[in-house]
Amino acid sequence: MDSVLPPSLALLLLLMVANGAPILAQRLLGRRFDWPLDGGLVLSDQQRLLGGSKTVRGVVSALLLTPVAALMLGEPAWLGGLLALGAMAGDALSSFVKRRLGRPASSQALGLDQIPEALLPLLLVGEHLQLDALTITLLVVAFLILELLLSKLLYRLRIRKRPY
């Protein structure tokens, strides 16, 4: 592989791309293609399955942009695609859990908002990349910290609607 970054740094950057792509797509496309991922399905607890902020546009943007970013970093496209898939699954899982806890869509839940969207993709690629538990843990912690810092910056730049 002709990676331009150390492997752990490349993984961290690709996780940021996967999780940032939906925000960028929303900013660029506005309300276009913001079809709810859950189709508006309401469960027996009277809460949406995922909530209105999880969209097809967000998932598609992550699945398109992350493999491109991987190639730009000298990594295989499949790695970007798998990380994006895992990140979007982790994000959906955290939304599902927040809805079951009665938390409104887009509400902040420290840890729950960051850990699944970093942990799931790393677990998906971990065996192939021979990532050990310590490396995965350190990457998840680094992602959590970076996500919190970048979120505040993107809010100040008026790219995000909320500072988290």
C-alpha positions in Angstrom: 0.0 0.0 0.0 1.2 3.5 -0.8 -0.4 5.2 2.2 0.5 8.8 2.7 -0.2 8.6 6.4 0.6 6.2 9.2 -2.2 3.6 9.3 -3.8 4.7 12.6 -3.9 8.3 11.4 -5.4 7.3 8.1 -8.1 5.3 9.9 -8.9 8.2 12.2 -9.1 10.6 9.2 -11.3 8.2 7.3 -13.6 7.9 10.3 -13.9 11.6 10.4 -14.7 11.7 6.7 -17.4 9.0 7.1 -19.0 10.8 10.0 -18.6 14.3 8.5 -19.9 13.5 5.1 -23.6 13.6 6.1 -23.1 17.1 7.6 -21.4 18.3 4.5 -24.1 16.8 2.3 -26.8 18.5 4.3 -24.9 21.8 4.1 -24.4 21.5 0.3 -27.8 20.0 -0.6 -30.1 21.5 1.9 -33.4 19.6 2.2 -32.8 17.7 -1.1 -32.7 13.9 -0.8 -33.2 14.1 3.0 -35.5 11.1 2.9 -35.6 9.5 6.4 -33.7 6.4 6.7 -36.4 4.8 8.9 -39.1 5.8 6.5 -40.9 7.5 9.4 -41.6 4.2 11.2 -42.9 4.7 14.7 -42.4 1.8 17.1 -44.7 0.7 20.0 -42.9 3.2 22.3 -44.4 5.9 20.1 -40.9 7.0 19.1 -39.4 6.9 15.6 -37.1 4.0 14.8 -34.2 6.3 14.2 -35.5 9.9 14.0 -35.7 12.4 11.2 -32.0 13.4 11.3 -30.9 10.0 9.9 -31.3 10.3 6.1 -30.6 8.3 3.0 -28.6 11.4 1.8 -26.3 11.1 4.8 -25.6 7.4 4.3 -25.1 7.7 0.6 -22.7 10.7 1.0 -20.6 8.7 3.5 -20.5 5.7 1.2 -19.4 7.8 -1.7 -17.0 10.2 -0.1 -15.1 7.9 2.3 -13.8 5.5 -0.4 -12.7 8.5 -2.4 -10.9 9.9 0.6 -9.3 6.4 1.1 -8.0 6.4 -2.4 -6.6 10.0 -1.9 -4.7 8.7 1.2 -3.3 5.7 -0.8 -5.6 3.3 0.9 -8.0 0.9 -0.9 -11.5 2.1 -1.7 -13.0 -1.0 0.0 -11.5 0.2 3.3 -13.2 3.5 3.0 -16.5 1.8 2.0 -16.4 -0.6 4.9 -15.5 2.2 7.4 -18.3 4.3 6.1 -20.8 1.4 6.3 -19.7 0.7 9.9 -19.8 4.4 10.9 -23.3 4.8 9.5 -24.5 1.6 11.2 -23.0 2.9 14.5 -24.7 6.2 14.1 -28.0 4.5 13.4 -27.5 2.3 16.4 -26.9 5.3 18.7 -30.0 7.0 17.3 -32.0 3.9 17.9 -30.8 3.7 21.5 -31.5 7.4 22.1 -35.0 7.1 20.8 -35.6 4.1 23.1 -34.3 6.3 26.0 -36.8 9.0 25.0 -34.1 11.4 23.9 -35.2 13.7 21.0 -33.5 13.5 17.6 -30.2 15.4 17.4 -29.9 15.6 21.2 -26.5 15.1 22.6 -25.5 12.0 24.5 -21.8 12.1 25.2 -20.1 8.8 24.3 -23.3 7.3 22.8 -23.0 9.8 19.9 -19.4 9.0 19.2 -18.4 5.5 20.4 -20.6 3.3 18.2 -19.7 5.3 15.0 -16.0 4.7 15.6 -16.1 1.3 17.3 -18.3 -0.6 14.8 -16.2 0.4 11.7 -12.9 -0.4 13.5 -14.3 -3.8 14.5 -15.3 -4.4 10.9 -11.8 -3.8 9.6 -9.8 -4.8 12.7 -9.1 -8.3 11.9 -8.1 -7.6 8.3 -5.8 -4.8 9.4 -4.6 -6.7 12.4 -5.7 -4.0 14.9 -5.3 -5.1 18.5 -7.7 -4.0 21.3 -5.4 -1.3 22.5 -5.2 0.3 19.1 -8.9 0.2 18.6 -9.5 1.7 22.1 -7.0 4.5 21.4 -8.6 5.2 18.0 -12.1 5.4 19.5 -10.9 7.7 22.3 -9.1 9.9 19.8 -12.2 10.0 17.6 -14.4 11.0 20.5 -12.0 13.9 21.4 -11.6 15.0 17.8 -15.3 14.8 17.2 -16.1 17.0 20.2 -13.5 19.6 19.2 -14.4 19.7 15.5 -18.1 19.8 16.3 -17.6 23.1 18.2 -15.4 24.5 15.4 -17.9 23.5 12.7 -20.7 25.2 14.7 -18.7 28.4 15.0 -18.1 28.2 11.2 -21.9 27.8 10.8 -21.5 24.4 9.1 -23.2 22.5 12.0 -26.5 23.6 13.4 -25.6 22.6 17.0 -22.2 22.8 18.8 -22.1 19.0 19.4 
